[in-house]
Amino acid sequence: MTPEIKVHRPARFALPAALLLAASSSLSAQTVNWDGNGDANASGDWSTGANWAGDVAPSTTAITAGLVNVSSGTRTISINNGDTVTAKQLAFTQSTAGATNLLSIASGGTLNLGGGQTWVAPTAGTSRVDLGGEVNFTGFISTSVTVDTGLTFSNAGAVFRASSTNGGPTFNFNGLVNVNAGAGTAQIAYTGGNRAISANFGATSNFAINSGTLEVATTSYNSGANAVSLSLAGATTIASGAGLKLTTDSGSSANGGNAGVTLTNSGTLAQAGTITVNARGSGGASPLTNSNTWKVSGMSAAIVKNTNLGSPDPTFTNTSAGSFTGATANDRIAYNHIESAGTNLAFTNSGIIAAGNGSNGSGLTSVGTLTLVDFAVTNTTDSTLAFDIGGTSAGQFDVLAFESGSIDFSNAKLAITLVNDFAPGASFDLEIFTADIGTSVSGSFSEITVNGVADANYSFAYVDGVGTLSYSAVPEPSTYAALAGLATLGLALVRRRGSKASL
């Protein structure tokens, strides 16, 4: 019988499999750095392989693009019209003062990125993305996308969006964000389906819509009250002629649906242009909330409802920490309901409404007229209507004007601040409130304070479209003494005549 010969073969595939796994892990974590074809400060095109370490440009969502430090001047990495490039993330590192690390995406150019990531702020110098084309986050954003660099929407059609069908995005912006869209529209958007989008501008952000309209948009038509949520915690400016629009998929052919939009300001918002809300359905509310400073600047500011799908009118809440004011000598804001003319914006005031540029400014800098058009204002307990008085001539005191709309003074305090070294002497009457024939005015102030102290010498009365602040001068002590002397002299004369009559 032939004995069985057993052959022990080595595990031929164990080592290659391990190596393959290691290689895969290495690839998924790989960063390819810009080297400018031997000069990291050199500008060039993203799609040119020689500009990257290893002479291969990032081209998959497994590779991070390293936008390394610029040591002098401005380096521009360009994604040109017609180019579509791909990476997992953008890894900015900028540490040299005075230098600029710039990624420029031209109109017609597209940068596809993976999921959640952070564009790191420079420790010195400037890092910025100039977006004329599109940044598209194609992967599932399980956390968020945070932009701590600068970001400029450089023309109409620029889009910063997420398109994953697995979840709606949260975008956080903490640096300088400029919108220069000319007469057109740029977008921060979600286009992956029926989900919500959140855009948060942090306390360190400086967000300016200089021209055109920035839409914060979703394709959602049935995702509830917060289909679009916008939070403003830094400095925000909407220039005259420019606009901010919060919009759901109000034009979807799908039946029914409820999708609302919300805007919350906890920073400083200067509004000279238009804010438009575009919700959907009876459950698609559009609440606007201010808990810090909201300034109306100039004569063109407007809040607009632009939908025809049965959503309720927007509401505005000025919280106890909120101040809703003018910004110049003459400011005006209107509510414009495109679909149903004649309706008013329900404005609940629990904080301060102040005509003019805030309150208690130097000289007459804080004095002005604030006009509210189609606003329905109600005041809660401890709310305040604030007026600066710097004299009795026109242009020396604040005026709050209403066109159409309504206001109920009940519960509100009338707070007078004397500015411009004004010290009332003689009595006066100042028309600090005006209302046209279409305005409903009711209620009376809970108290009147002057420089923070209750003062019974001031009164307020509203009659036939005019609210008048009256001051009754208090005689000086010398006046009291003179009156007392006259009274004593008169009494003496009466007694003297009486004595003569008895003789």
URLINRA-V594828 format. One record per residue. N is the residue number from 0. RES is the residue in one small letter. PSI is psi as a letter, one per 40 degrees, with the letter a starting at -180 (none if undefined). OMEGA is omega in whole degrees, -180 to 180 (NA if undefined). NEAR is the number of other C-alpha atoms within 8 Angstrom. Layout:
((N/RES/PSI/OMEGA/NEAR) (N/RES/PSI/OMEGA/NEAR))
This chain:
((0/m/h/-179/2) (1/t/h/-179/3) (2/p/i/179/4) (3/e/h/178/4) (4/i/h/180/4) (5/k/h/180/4) (6/v/h/178/4) (7/h/h/-178/4) (8/r/i/178/5) (9/p/i/178/4) (10/a/g/-171/6) (11/r/d/-171/7) (12/f/e/-176/6) (13/a/d/-177/7) (14/l/d/177/8) (15/p/d/179/8) (16/a/d/179/8) (17/a/d/179/8) (18/l/d/179/8) (19/l/d/179/8) (20/l/d/180/8) (21/a/d/180/8) (22/a/d/179/8) (23/s/d/179/8) (24/s/d/180/8) (25/s/d/-180/8) (26/l/d/-177/9) (27/s/d/-178/8) (28/a/e/-172/9) (29/q/h/172/9) (30/t/h/176/8) (31/v/h/-175/13) (32/n/i/173/10) (33/w/h/175/12) (34/d/e/174/12) (35/g/f/-179/13) (36/n/f/177/10) (37/g/e/178/6) (38/d/h/-175/7) (39/a/e/178/11) (40/n/e/-174/12) (41/a/h/174/10) (42/s/i/178/9) (43/g/a/-178/10) (44/d/h/177/10) (45/w/d/-171/11) (46/s/e/177/8) (47/t/h/-174/10) (48/g/d/-177/9) (49/a/e/180/11) (50/n/e/-177/16) (51/w/i/177/15) (52/a/h/-177/10) (53/g/e/178/6) (54/d/f/176/9) (55/v/h/-180/10) (56/a/i/173/12) (57/p/h/-175/11) (58/s/e/178/8) (59/t/i/179/8) (60/t/e/173/11) (61/a/e/-174/10) (62/i/h/176/16) (63/t/h/178/15) (64/a/h/-180/14) (65/g/h/178/12) (66/l/g/-168/11) (67/v/i/-175/11) (68/n/h/172/11) (69/v/h/-174/15) (70/s/e/176/7) (71/s/i/176/9) (72/g/a/179/9) (73/t/h/173/10) (74/r/h/180/11) (75/t/h/172/11) (76/i/h/-170/11) (77/s/h/167/12) (78/i/h/-167/17) (79/n/i/175/11) (80/n/h/-180/9) (81/g/e/179/7) (82/d/h/170/10) (83/t/h/-178/9) (84/v/i/-172/12) (85/t/i/173/11) (86/a/i/176/17) (87/k/d/-177/13) (88/q/i/167/12) (89/l/h/179/12) (90/a/g/177/12) (91/f/h/167/13) (92/t/h/-180/11) (93/q/h/-174/15) (94/s/e/-178/10) (95/t/h/-180/12) (96/a/i/176/7) (97/g/e/-179/9) (98/a/i/-177/12) (99/t/h/179/13) (100/n/h/-168/14) (101/l/h/169/13) (102/l/h/-177/11) (103/s/h/179/12) (104/i/h/-175/16) (105/a/i/172/12) (106/s/h/-176/13) (107/g/e/176/11) (108/g/i/-177/15) (109/t/h/172/14) (110/l/h/175/13) (111/n/h/180/12) (112/l/i/177/14) (113/g/a/-173/12) (114/g/b/-174/14) (115/g/i/-179/12) (116/q/i/177/9) (117/t/h/171/10) (118/w/h/-168/11) (119/v/h/179/10) (120/a/i/177/12) (121/p/i/172/12) (122/t/d/174/7) (123/a/i/-177/9) (124/g/a/-174/12) (125/t/h/169/14) (126/s/h/-175/13) (127/r/i/170/12) (128/v/h/173/12) (129/d/h/-171/12) (130/l/h/173/17) (131/g/e/180/17) (132/g/b/-173/14) (133/e/h/164/15) (134/v/h/-174/12) (135/n/h/176/13) (136/f/h/-173/12) (137/t/e/-178/11) (138/g/i/179/11) (139/f/h/-179/11) (140/i/g/-176/13) (141/s/d/177/7) (142/t/c/179/6) (143/s/i/169/12) (144/v/h/-178/13) (145/t/h/-179/12) (146/v/h/178/15) (147/d/e/173/11) (148/t/a/171/15) (149/g/i/178/12) (150/l/h/178/13) (151/t/h/170/12) (152/f/h/-164/16) (153/s/e/175/12) (154/n/i/178/14) (155/a/i/180/14) (156/g/e/177/12) (157/a/h/-176/16) (158/v/h/173/15) (159/f/h/-167/10) (160/r/i/170/13) (161/a/h/-176/14) (162/s/e/180/11) (163/s/h/178/13) (164/t/e/-174/8) (165/n/e/180/6) (166/g/i/178/10) (167/g/i/-172/13) (168/p/i/164/12) (169/t/h/179/12) (170/f/h/178/11) (171/n/h/-180/12) (172/f/h/-175/13) (173/n/e/-180/14) (174/g/a/-180/14) (175/l/h/180/10) (176/v/h/179/13) (177/n/i/175/12) (178/v/h/179/16) (179/n/g/-172/13) (180/a/e/179/18) (181/g/b/178/9) (182/a/e/-175/8) (183/g/a/-173/10) (184/t/h/169/13) (185/a/i/-174/16) (186/q/i/157/13) (187/i/h/-164/11) (188/a/i/166/13) (189/y/h/-175/16) (190/t/e/-174/10) (191/g/e/-180/13) (192/g/a/-172/9) (193/n/g/-180/10) (194/r/i/-174/14) (195/a/i/174/13) (196/i/i/175/14) (197/s/h/175/10) (198/a/h/-175/12) (199/n/h/175/12) (200/f/h/-170/14) (201/g/i/-176/12) (202/a/d/180/10) (203/t/e/-178/9) (204/s/i/172/14) (205/n/h/-168/11) (206/f/h/-176/13) (207/a/h/171/11) (208/i/h/-173/16) (209/n/d/178/12) (210/s/i/-178/13) (211/g/a/-178/17) (212/t/h/171/15) (213/l/h/175/14) (214/e/h/165/13) (215/v/h/-162/14) (216/a/i/173/15) (217/t/i/174/17) (218/t/e/-180/12) (219/s/i/174/13) (220/y/e/-177/14) (221/n/f/-178/11) (222/s/e/172/13) (223/g/a/-168/10) (224/a/d/-173/12) (225/n/f/178/11) (226/a/d/173/16) (227/v/h/178/16) (228/s/h/179/11) (229/l/h/179/12) (230/s/h/-179/12) (231/l/h/-178/16) (232/a/e/-180/14) (233/g/a/178/14) (234/a/h/-177/13) (235/t/h/179/12) (236/t/h/173/12) (237/i/h/-173/16) (238/a/i/175/13) (239/s/h/-178/11) (240/g/e/179/10) (241/a/i/-177/14) (242/g/i/173/15) (243/l/h/-176/13) (244/k/h/175/13) (245/l/h/-170/12) (246/t/h/171/14) (247/t/a/178/17) (248/d/g/-177/12) (249/s/e/-179/12) (250/g/e/-178/4) (251/s/i/178/6) (252/s/e/-180/4) (253/a/i/-179/6) (254/n/i/175/4) (255/g/a/179/6) (256/g/i/176/10) (257/n/h/-180/15) (258/a/h/-177/19) (259/g/i/177/17) (260/v/i/179/19) (261/t/i/174/13) (262/l/h/180/12) (263/t/h/176/11) (264/n/h/174/15) (265/s/e/178/12) (266/g/b/178/13) (267/t/h/-178/13) (268/l/h/175/13) (269/a/h/-175/12) (270/q/h/172/14) (271/a/e/-179/16) (272/g/a/-169/13) (273/t/h/169/16) (274/i/h/-177/10) (275/t/h/175/12) (276/v/h/-175/15) (277/n/g/-178/14) (278/a/a/-175/18) (279/r/h/171/18) (280/g/i/-177/13) (281/s/d/177/9) (282/g/e/-178/12) (283/g/g/-179/15) (284/a/i/-179/15) (285/s/g/-180/14) (286/p/h/172/11) (287/l/h/-176/11) (288/t/h/177/11) (289/n/h/177/16) (290/s/e/174/14) (291/n/b/-176/11) (292/t/h/177/14) (293/w/h/-176/14) (294/k/h/173/12) (295/v/h/-174/15) (296/s/h/178/14) (297/g/a/-170/12) (298/m/e/-172/9) (299/s/e/-177/12) (300/a/i/-179/15) (301/a/i/167/11) (302/i/h/-170/12) (303/v/h/169/12) (304/k/h/-174/13) (305/n/g/178/10) (306/t/i/178/13) (307/n/f/-176/7) (308/l/f/169/8) (309/g/e/178/8) (310/s/i/180/13) (311/p/i/176/10) (312/d/i/174/8) (313/p/i/174/12) (314/t/i/179/10) (315/f/h/177/12) (316/t/h/173/12) (317/n/h/-172/17) (318/t/i/-179/11) (319/s/d/177/10) (320/a/e/-174/9) (321/g/i/175/14) (322/s/h/-179/14) (323/f/h/-168/13) (324/t/i/166/16) (325/g/a/-180/18) (326/a/e/-177/14) (327/t/a/-180/12) (328/a/e/-178/11) (329/n/h/-175/12) (330/d/i/-176/16) (331/r/h/175/14) (332/i/h/-177/13) (333/a/i/169/11) (334/y/h/-176/12) (335/n/h/177/10) (336/h/h/-173/11) (337/i/d/-174/9) (338/e/d/-175/8) (339/s/g/-179/6) (340/a/i/177/7) (341/g/e/176/6) (342/t/i/-176/7) (343/n/i/176/9) (344/l/h/178/12) (345/a/h/-175/11) (346/f/h/179/12) (347/t/h/-177/11) (348/n/h/172/15) (349/s/e/-179/16) (350/g/b/-175/13) (351/i/h/165/15) (352/i/h/-176/11) (353/a/h/171/16) (354/a/i/-180/16) (355/g/a/-176/21) (356/n/g/-179/15) (357/g/b/-176/11) (358/s/i/172/12) (359/n/f/178/9) (360/g/i/178/11) (361/s/h/-179/8) (362/g/b/179/9) (363/l/e/-176/10) (364/t/d/-178/7) (365/s/e/-177/15) (366/v/h/178/19) (367/g/a/179/17) (368/t/h/176/14) (369/l/h/-180/15) (370/t/h/178/11) (371/l/h/-176/12) (372/v/h/-180/12) (373/d/f/173/16) (374/f/h/174/16) (375/a/g/-171/11) (376/v/h/169/12) (377/t/i/-177/12) (378/n/h/177/13) (379/t/i/-180/11) (380/t/h/178/7) (381/d/e/173/9) (382/s/i/-173/14) (383/t/h/164/12) (384/l/h/-171/11) (385/a/h/180/13) (386/f/h/173/16) (387/d/h/178/15) (388/i/h/179/14) (389/g/e/-179/14) (390/g/a/-175/8) (391/t/e/178/9) (392/s/i/178/6) (393/a/h/-178/5) (394/g/e/179/7) (395/q/e/178/12) (396/f/i/-179/15) (397/d/i/174/14) (398/v/h/172/14) (399/l/h/-175/13) (400/a/i/177/11) (401/f/h/170/15) (402/e/h/-172/12) (403/s/a/179/13) (404/g/a/-179/14) (405/s/i/174/12) (406/i/h/174/12) (407/d/h/-178/11) (408/f/e/-176/12) (409/s/i/178/12) (410/n/e/-175/12) (411/a/i/174/16) (412/k/h/172/13) (413/l/h/-175/13) (414/a/h/180/13) (415/i/h/173/13) (416/t/h/179/13) (417/l/h/-179/13) (418/v/i/176/13) (419/n/f/-179/9) (420/d/f/-180/7) (421/f/h/178/9) (422/a/h/-175/5) (423/p/h/174/6) (424/g/c/179/5) (425/a/i/176/6) (426/s/i/178/9) (427/f/i/174/8) (428/d/h/-179/8) (429/l/h/178/8) (430/e/g/-174/10) (431/i/e/-180/13) (432/f/h/176/10) (433/t/i/179/12) (434/a/h/179/12) (435/d/i/-173/9) (436/i/e/-179/6) (437/g/e/-177/8) (438/t/h/175/12) (439/s/h/-179/8) (440/v/h/-179/8) (441/s/i/175/8) (442/g/i/179/7) (443/s/i/-177/9) (444/f/i/179/11) (445/s/d/176/9) (446/e/i/176/8) (447/i/h/176/14) (448/t/i/176/12) (449/v/h/-174/11) (450/n/f/175/8) (451/g/e/-177/8) (452/v/h/177/6) (453/a/h/-176/8) (454/d/h/-176/8) (455/a/e/180/6) (456/n/e/178/8) (457/y/i/177/10) (458/s/i/-180/9) (459/f/h/177/8) (460/a/h/177/7) (461/y/h/179/8) (462/v/h/171/6) (463/d/f/173/4) (464/g/e/-178/9) (465/v/h/174/11) (466/g/h/-173/12) (467/t/h/171/12) (468/l/h/-178/12) (469/s/i/176/11) (470/y/h/177/10) (471/s/h/-176/9) (472/a/i/177/9) (473/v/h/-180/5) (474/p/i/176/6) (475/e/i/178/6) (476/p/d/180/6) (477/s/d/178/6) (478/t/d/176/8) (479/y/d/-179/9) (480/a/d/179/8) (481/a/d/179/8) (482/l/d/179/8) (483/a/d/179/8) (484/g/d/179/8) (485/l/d/179/8) (486/a/d/180/8) (487/t/d/179/8) (488/l/d/179/8) (489/g/d/179/8) (490/l/d/180/8) (491/a/d/179/8) (492/l/d/179/8) (493/v/d/-180/8) (494/r/d/-179/8) (495/r/d/178/8) (496/r/d/179/8) (497/g/d/180/8) (498/s/d/179/8) (499/k/d/-178/7) (500/a/d/-178/6) (501/s/e/179/5) (502/l/none/NA/4))
